[in-house]
Amino acid sequence: MLVEIKLLGPLEVREEGVYVRIPGEKLRTVIAVLALSPGRPVSRRDLIDELWGEEPPRNAENSLHGHIARLRRVLATRSGKPDLRKVIETSPSGYALIGSEIEVDVIRFEKIVRRAESLDDGHLEEAAALLTEATKLWRGPALMDTGQGDICRMSYSRLQQLWLTASEKLFDIRLQLNQHRLILSELEQMHATYPYHEHFCAQLITALYRTGRQADALDTYSQMCERLAHSLGLDPGRDLQERFHGVLRQDPALL
């Protein structure tokens, strides 16, 4: 019985390909928190803190048990498979998602990125293929329709940074593979989405320069300097400055 749980965007739960709707933010939060560490129990205390923060109800444990029971019923009735409710196990330590065929996109994403990072410079195309596969798992901000407790907030921050790092690495590799024309529009979109991200800006400047748009590359740098100074009171970092000076002197290394 294959159960797929997707957290890299709006929550999705599928059993053997059949969509299972999880109603209500609290139920979505419970299954998301359990899915972040499948097979390992999450304590009742942690789940209560995640659901209600500093103001839990007096009968918080009973309320949590009610949410678990309702989630089990939803999993069973929505999919039409009564045995699906066994996916959530109760133990003295708390609650855990169990089953050898539970697939969580977060776990898959992290595994693929680790495989890509383990490759040396002689396997750039393979690394690019892996990182492309990993980044395509994202359908929007991670955990976007769950609660805002500490576990979800910290997991969002960690996953967002992993995604940004993987995206940076993928663009770096594709520039090494001379795919600047293919990724130019993607870099323009990333730069627009993350206007203070200096590495995306440096990559965009490189791609613009390589496609013969030196003036646009210099203009991109000037706008970034103005944005950093006006909003953050900062100068651009060393890498971005070196990229700018490389474009100015038409450094062959940029090609």
C-alpha positions as CSV (number, residue, x, y, z in Angstrom):
1,M,0.0,0.0,0.0
2,L,1.8,3.1,-1.3
3,V,1.0,6.3,0.6
4,E,2.4,9.5,-0.8
5,I,2.6,12.7,1.3
6,K,3.7,15.9,-0.4
7,L,4.8,18.9,1.8
8,L,6.7,20.9,-0.8
9,G,3.8,23.1,-1.6
10,P,0.1,22.6,-0.6
11,L,-0.3,19.4,1.4
12,E,-1.2,16.4,-0.8
13,V,-1.9,12.9,0.4
14,R,-2.5,10.1,-2.0
15,E,-3.1,6.4,-1.5
16,E,-2.2,4.2,-4.5
17,G,-2.6,7.4,-6.6
18,V,-6.1,8.3,-5.1
19,Y,-6.2,11.8,-3.7
20,V,-7.2,11.9,0.0
21,R,-8.5,15.3,1.1
22,I,-7.3,16.3,4.6
23,P,-9.8,18.9,5.9
24,G,-8.9,21.6,8.4
25,E,-5.6,23.2,9.3
26,K,-5.1,21.2,12.5
27,L,-5.4,17.8,10.8
28,R,-3.1,19.0,8.0
29,T,-0.6,20.2,10.6
30,V,-0.6,16.8,12.5
31,I,0.0,14.7,9.4
32,A,2.6,17.2,8.1
33,V,4.6,17.1,11.4
34,L,4.4,13.3,11.4
35,A,5.5,13.1,7.8
36,L,8.6,15.2,8.5
37,S,10.0,12.3,10.4
38,P,8.3,9.1,9.2
39,G,8.8,6.0,11.3
40,R,9.9,8.1,14.3
41,P,7.4,9.0,17.1
42,V,6.5,12.6,17.7
43,S,5.7,13.3,21.3
44,R,2.3,14.4,22.4
45,R,3.8,17.4,24.0
46,D,5.4,18.5,20.8
47,L,2.2,18.0,18.9
48,I,0.2,19.9,21.5
49,D,2.7,22.8,21.3
50,E,2.5,22.8,17.5
51,L,-1.3,22.9,17.4
52,W,-2.0,25.3,20.2
53,G,1.2,27.1,21.1
54,E,1.3,28.7,24.6
55,E,-2.4,28.5,25.1
56,P,-3.5,24.8,24.8
57,P,-7.0,23.9,26.0
58,R,-7.4,22.3,29.4
59,N,-8.1,18.9,27.8
60,A,-5.3,19.2,25.3
61,E,-4.3,15.5,25.3
62,N,-7.9,14.5,24.8
63,S,-8.3,17.0,22.0
64,L,-5.1,15.7,20.4
65,H,-6.4,12.2,20.6
66,G,-9.6,13.3,19.0
67,H,-7.7,14.9,16.1
68,I,-5.7,11.7,15.6
69,A,-8.9,9.6,15.6
70,R,-10.5,12.0,13.1
71,L,-7.4,11.9,10.9
72,R,-7.5,8.1,10.9
73,R,-11.1,8.1,9.9
74,V,-10.4,10.6,7.1
75,L,-7.6,8.4,5.8
76,A,-9.8,5.3,5.9
77,T,-13.0,6.7,4.5
78,R,-11.7,9.1,1.9
79,S,-9.6,6.5,0.2
80,G,-12.0,3.6,0.6
81,K,-9.3,1.5,2.3
82,P,-10.0,0.8,6.0
83,D,-6.5,-0.5,6.5
84,L,-5.1,3.0,5.7
85,R,-6.0,4.2,9.2
86,K,-3.2,1.9,10.5
87,V,-0.7,4.3,8.9
88,I,-0.7,6.3,12.2
89,E,0.7,4.3,15.1
90,T,0.2,5.1,18.8
91,S,3.1,4.4,21.2
92,P,4.1,5.4,24.7
93,S,6.4,8.0,23.0
94,G,3.6,9.6,21.0
95,Y,2.4,9.1,17.4
96,A,4.3,8.0,14.3
97,L,3.7,7.4,10.6
98,I,4.5,3.8,9.9
99,G,4.7,1.5,6.8
100,S,7.5,0.6,4.4
101,E,5.7,2.2,1.5
102,I,5.2,5.7,2.8
103,E,6.9,8.2,0.4
104,V,7.4,11.8,1.6
105,D,8.6,14.4,-1.0
106,V,10.7,16.1,1.6
107,I,12.7,12.9,2.3
108,R,13.1,12.3,-1.5
109,F,14.2,15.8,-2.1
110,E,16.9,15.6,0.6
111,K,18.2,12.2,-0.7
112,I,18.5,13.4,-4.3
113,V,20.4,16.6,-3.2
114,R,22.8,14.5,-1.1
115,R,23.4,12.3,-4.2
116,A,24.1,15.3,-6.3
117,E,26.5,16.8,-3.7
118,S,28.5,13.5,-3.6
119,L,29.4,13.7,-7.2
120,D,32.7,15.3,-8.3
121,D,33.3,17.8,-11.1
122,G,33.6,15.0,-13.6
123,H,29.9,14.3,-13.4
124,L,28.4,17.7,-14.0
125,E,25.6,16.5,-16.3
126,E,24.6,13.8,-13.8
127,A,24.6,16.3,-11.0
128,A,22.5,18.7,-13.1
129,A,20.0,16.0,-13.8
130,L,19.7,15.1,-10.1
131,L,19.3,18.7,-9.0
132,T,16.7,19.4,-11.7
133,E,14.8,16.4,-10.5
134,A,15.0,17.6,-6.9
135,T,13.9,21.2,-7.6
136,K,11.0,20.0,-9.7
137,L,9.5,18.4,-6.6
138,W,8.6,21.9,-5.3
139,R,5.1,23.1,-6.1
140,G,5.2,26.2,-3.9
141,P,6.4,27.2,-0.4
142,A,6.9,24.2,1.8
143,L,4.2,23.5,4.4
144,M,2.2,26.4,3.0
145,D,-1.2,25.3,4.3
146,T,-0.3,24.0,7.7
147,G,-0.1,25.7,11.1
148,Q,2.7,28.1,12.2
149,G,4.1,26.3,15.2
150,D,7.8,26.0,15.9
151,I,8.2,22.7,14.1
152,C,6.5,23.9,10.9
153,R,8.3,27.3,10.9
154,M,11.7,25.8,11.6
155,S,11.2,23.1,8.9
156,Y,10.0,25.7,6.4
157,S,13.2,27.8,7.0
158,R,15.5,24.8,6.7
159,L,13.8,23.4,3.6
160,Q,13.7,26.8,1.9
161,Q,17.4,27.2,2.5
162,L,18.1,23.8,1.1
163,W,16.0,24.6,-2.0
164,L,17.8,27.9,-2.5
165,T,21.2,26.2,-2.2
166,A,20.2,23.4,-4.6
167,S,19.0,26.0,-7.1
168,E,22.2,28.0,-6.8
169,K,24.2,24.9,-7.4
170,L,22.1,23.8,-10.4
171,F,22.5,27.2,-12.1
172,D,26.3,27.2,-11.4
173,I,26.6,23.8,-13.0
174,R,24.5,24.7,-16.0
175,L,26.6,27.8,-16.5
176,Q,29.7,25.5,-16.4
177,L,28.0,23.4,-19.1
178,N,27.5,26.6,-21.2
179,Q,23.7,26.4,-21.0
180,H,23.4,30.2,-20.3
181,R,20.9,30.7,-23.1
182,L,18.7,27.9,-21.8
183,I,18.6,29.2,-18.2
184,L,18.5,33.0,-18.9
185,S,14.7,33.3,-18.4
186,E,14.8,31.2,-15.3
187,L,17.5,33.3,-13.8
188,E,15.6,36.5,-14.6
189,Q,12.6,35.0,-12.8
190,M,14.6,34.0,-9.8
191,H,16.2,37.4,-9.6
192,A,12.8,39.0,-9.7
193,T,11.5,36.7,-6.9
194,Y,14.6,37.1,-4.7
195,P,15.8,40.6,-5.5
196,Y,18.3,40.7,-2.6
197,H,19.9,37.4,-3.4
198,E,23.4,38.2,-4.6
199,H,24.3,34.9,-6.0
200,F,21.3,34.7,-8.3
201,C,22.1,38.3,-9.4
202,A,25.8,37.3,-10.2
203,Q,24.6,34.3,-12.2
204,L,22.1,36.5,-14.1
205,I,24.9,39.0,-14.9
206,T,27.1,36.1,-16.2
207,A,24.3,34.8,-18.4
208,L,23.4,38.2,-19.8
209,Y,27.1,38.9,-20.6
210,R,27.5,35.6,-22.3
211,T,24.5,36.2,-24.5
212,G,26.0,39.6,-25.7
213,R,23.9,41.8,-23.4
214,Q,26.8,43.6,-21.6
215,A,24.7,46.8,-21.1
216,D,21.9,44.8,-19.4
217,A,24.4,43.0,-17.2
218,L,25.9,46.3,-16.0
219,D,22.4,47.7,-15.5
220,T,21.4,44.7,-13.4
221,Y,24.4,45.2,-11.2
222,S,23.6,49.0,-10.8
223,Q,20.0,48.3,-9.8
224,M,21.2,45.7,-7.3
225,C,23.7,48.2,-5.7
226,E,20.9,50.7,-5.4
227,R,18.5,48.2,-3.9
228,L,21.0,47.0,-1.3
229,A,22.0,50.5,-0.3
230,H,18.5,51.9,-0.1
231,S,16.8,49.1,1.7
232,L,19.6,47.5,3.7
233,G,22.4,50.0,3.8
234,L,24.8,47.5,2.4
235,D,27.3,47.3,-0.4
236,P,27.4,44.3,-2.7
237,G,29.5,41.4,-1.7
238,R,32.9,40.5,-3.1
239,D,31.7,37.9,-5.6
240,L,29.1,40.2,-7.1
241,Q,31.6,43.1,-7.3
242,E,34.2,40.8,-9.0
243,R,31.5,39.7,-11.5
244,F,30.8,43.4,-12.3
245,H,34.4,44.2,-12.8
246,G,34.8,41.1,-15.0
247,V,32.0,42.3,-17.3
248,L,33.6,45.8,-17.4
249,R,36.9,44.6,-18.6
250,Q,35.3,41.8,-20.7
251,D,37.2,39.1,-18.8
252,P,37.5,36.0,-20.9
253,A,37.1,33.9,-17.7
254,L,33.4,34.9,-17.7
255,L,33.0,33.0,-21.0
